[in-house]
Amino acid sequence: MNIVILEDNLLQQQRMVRVINEIVAERKWEQVHIQTFSNGTRLLNSFPLASPQNIYFLDIQVQNNDRGGLEVAKKIRAADAYAAIVFVTTHSEFLKTTFEYKVSALDFIAKEDEDKFKQEIAVCLSHVKKQELADSKEVFHLESRYADITLPFASIYYFEVEPGSHRVTIRAHKRRLEFYGSLREIEGQDERFYRVHRGIIVNLQNVRGIDKSNNLVLFDEGVSCAISRRKVRSLSKILAKCHE
């Protein structure tokens, strides 16, 4: 989870960081990154890659601009369609104004409400964390000494390695990627991966059928890969079970 804070008051900025760190520690969350900015321009020049795992806590009034945070939010939303945006301010009168900017804000938190401040931040962070956990099941990620690959799981057809080679080819929807590695790294990552050949692992989710005459596994787009004769029967049973 990437947390970005825009707050030009240093004490309020430190308060936000402290509260967030407390929540992260209490929930025992890992891989949480916090960035702080007091200037909207610097934030826009440094914000993370678009992701549903991003959450922005924005003060509305920044550097004497009554709508500075709203303008920043509009630019963030244009570049990051699925990020969570939360307005944190002492100016509750701006609540209606936020809707005019059409940034689909997740929440509006009042700084002065001490009792609810931490509670509401925790709710916002939990929302993003749940999304992160849901997304992680639908994204294939492989990080090694030689590769850092992230792909939507639903786009993957199969992985193939040539005999005697350490180069793995990923055949995906309208894409072909190569990296140095082994099928052993991939095979146990998800129950939807199934080895149909010494050098091939398929994504069961995308298998459309088996050409038993030619020992081929069939996918969309006319894509196919080899299957060893002894694996035809077992794959047929797995597919039949999946479609029950």
C-alpha positions in Angstrom: 0.0 0.0 0.0 1.3 3.4 -1.0 0.2 6.3 1.3 0.6 9.9 0.1 0.0 12.9 2.3 -0.4 16.5 1.2 -0.3 18.8 4.2 1.5 22.1 4.4 1.2 22.4 8.2 4.2 20.4 9.6 2.5 19.6 12.9 -0.6 18.2 11.2 1.7 16.3 8.7 3.5 14.7 11.6 0.2 13.9 13.3 -1.0 12.1 10.2 2.2 10.1 9.9 2.1 9.2 13.6 -1.6 8.0 13.5 -1.0 6.0 10.3 2.1 4.3 11.7 0.1 3.4 14.8 -2.7 1.8 12.7 -0.2 -0.1 10.6 1.6 -1.4 13.7 -1.7 -2.4 15.3 -2.9 -4.3 12.2 0.6 -5.8 11.6 0.5 -4.7 8.0 3.6 -5.0 5.8 4.8 -3.3 2.7 3.3 0.1 3.6 5.1 3.1 2.1 4.4 6.7 3.3 5.3 9.8 1.4 4.7 13.4 2.7 4.4 16.6 0.7 3.7 20.2 1.7 3.6 21.3 -1.9 1.1 20.1 -4.5 3.4 20.5 -7.4 6.1 18.3 -5.9 3.5 15.7 -5.1 2.4 15.6 -8.8 6.0 15.3 -9.9 6.6 12.4 -7.5 3.4 10.4 -7.0 3.6 6.5 -7.4 2.5 4.6 -10.5 -1.3 4.3 -10.9 -2.7 1.5 -8.7 -5.7 0.6 -6.5 -3.1 0.2 -3.7 -2.6 4.0 -3.6 -4.3 6.2 -1.1 -4.0 10.0 -1.0 -4.8 12.1 2.1 -5.1 15.6 0.9 -5.5 18.9 2.8 -8.0 21.1 0.8 -6.4 24.4 1.6 -2.7 24.3 0.7 -0.2 27.2 0.7 -2.9 29.9 0.9 -4.9 28.4 -2.0 -8.4 27.6 -0.7 -8.8 24.9 -3.4 -5.2 23.7 -3.8 -5.9 20.2 -2.6 -8.9 19.9 -4.8 -6.9 20.9 -7.9 -4.3 18.3 -7.0 -7.0 15.7 -6.5 -8.4 16.4 -10.0 -4.9 15.8 -11.6 -4.3 12.7 -9.5 -7.7 11.2 -10.6 -6.9 11.9 -14.2 -3.6 9.9 -13.9 -4.8 7.3 -11.3 -8.3 6.1 -11.9 -8.5 3.6 -9.1 -6.6 5.3 -6.3 -8.4 6.2 -3.1 -8.6 10.0 -2.4 -9.4 11.3 1.1 -9.8 14.9 2.0 -8.5 15.9 5.5 -9.3 19.5 6.5 -10.5 21.9 9.1 -12.8 23.5 6.5 -16.0 21.4 6.7 -17.7 24.0 4.5 -15.8 22.6 1.6 -17.6 19.3 1.7 -20.1 20.2 -1.0 -17.3 21.8 -3.1 -15.4 18.5 -3.3 -18.3 16.9 -5.3 -18.0 19.6 -8.0 -14.5 18.3 -8.8 -15.8 14.8 -9.5 -12.8 12.9 -8.1 -14.9 10.2 -6.4 -13.4 10.9 -2.9 -13.5 7.9 -0.5 -14.0 10.1 2.5 -13.9 13.6 4.1 -12.1 13.7 7.5 -12.3 16.7 9.8 -9.0 17.4 11.5 -10.6 18.9 14.6 -12.6 15.8 15.5 -10.0 14.1 17.7 -12.3 11.2 18.7 -13.0 10.1 15.1 -9.8 11.2 13.4 -7.8 8.0 13.9 -10.9 5.8 13.5 -11.8 7.3 10.1 -8.2 7.1 8.8 -8.2 3.4 9.9 -11.4 2.7 8.0 -10.0 4.3 4.8 -6.7 2.4 5.1 -8.6 -0.9 5.7 -10.7 -0.3 2.5 -7.5 0.0 0.4 -5.9 -3.0 2.2 -8.9 -5.2 1.4 -8.7 -4.1 -2.2 -5.0 -5.0 -2.2 -5.6 -8.5 -0.9 -8.4 -9.0 -3.5 -6.2 -7.8 -6.3 -3.2 -9.9 -5.2 -5.2 -13.1 -6.0 -5.8 -11.9 -9.6 -2.3 -10.6 -10.4 0.7 -12.8 -11.2 3.9 -11.3 -9.8 7.3 -12.8 -10.1 10.3 -11.1 -8.6 13.8 -12.6 -8.9 17.4 -11.7 -9.5 16.7 -11.5 -13.2 13.1 -10.4 -13.5 10.3 -8.3 -12.0 7.1 -9.2 -13.8 3.5 -8.3 -13.0 0.6 -9.4 -15.2 -3.2 -9.8 -14.8 -3.7 -13.5 -14.1 -6.6 -13.6 -16.5 -4.3 -12.6 -19.4 -1.8 -15.5 -19.0 -2.1 -18.5 -21.3 1.0 -20.5 -20.6 4.7 -20.5 -19.6 7.2 -22.4 -21.7 10.9 -23.1 -21.4 13.0 -24.6 -24.2 15.0 -27.8 -23.3 18.4 -26.9 -21.9 17.5 -23.3 -21.7 16.9 -21.0 -18.7 14.8 -18.6 -20.7 11.1 -18.7 -19.9 8.5 -17.4 -22.3 5.1 -16.2 -21.1 2.4 -16.3 -23.7 -0.4 -13.9 -22.7 -3.3 -12.1 -24.3 -1.7 -10.2 -27.2 1.7 -10.3 -25.4 4.8 -12.5 -25.3 7.4 -11.9 -22.5 10.7 -13.6 -21.8 12.8 -13.7 -18.7 15.6 -15.9 -17.2 14.2 -18.3 -14.7 12.7 -21.8 -14.2 9.2 -23.3 -14.3 9.9 -24.5 -10.8 9.6 -20.9 -9.5 6.1 -20.6 -11.1 4.5 -24.0 -10.7 3.5 -23.7 -7.0 2.4 -20.1 -7.1 -1.2 -20.7 -7.8 -3.5 -23.8 -8.0 -4.6 -22.7 -11.4 -1.1 -23.4 -12.8 -0.8 -26.9 -14.2 2.2 -28.6 -15.9 1.1 -30.3 -19.1 4.6 -30.9 -20.4 8.1 -31.1 -19.1 8.7 -27.5 -20.4 5.1 -26.0 -20.2 2.8 -24.8 -17.5 -0.7 -23.7 -18.5 -3.2 -21.4 -16.8 -6.2 -23.6 -16.3 -8.4 -20.5 -16.2 -7.8 -19.9 -19.9 -7.8 -23.4 -21.3 -10.6 -23.7 -23.9 -10.1 -27.3 -24.9 -7.7 -30.1 -25.9 -6.9 -31.2 -29.4 -6.3 -34.9 -28.6 -5.3 -35.8 -32.2 -2.4 -33.4 -32.2 -1.7 -33.3 -28.5 -2.4 -29.5 -28.1 -3.9 -27.4 -25.4 -6.2 -24.7 -27.0 -6.7 -21.1 -25.8 -8.4 -18.0 -27.2 -7.0 -16.1 -30.2 -6.0 -19.3 -31.9 -3.2 -19.8 -29.4 -2.1 -23.4 -28.5 0.7 -25.2 -26.8 2.0 -28.8 -26.7 0.8 -31.3 -24.1 2.5 -34.6 -23.4 0.4 -37.7 -24.3 0.4 -38.9 -20.7 -1.1 -35.6 -19.5 -4.1 -35.5 -21.8 -6.3 -37.7 -19.6 -5.5 -35.9 -16.4 -6.0 -32.4 -17.9 -9.3 -33.6 -19.4 -10.5 -34.7 -15.9 -9.4 -31.4 -14.3 -11.2 -29.4 -17.0 -14.4 -31.5 -16.6 -14.3 -30.9 -12.9 -13.9 -27.1 -13.4 -16.9 -27.0 -15.6 -19.2 -29.0 -13.3 
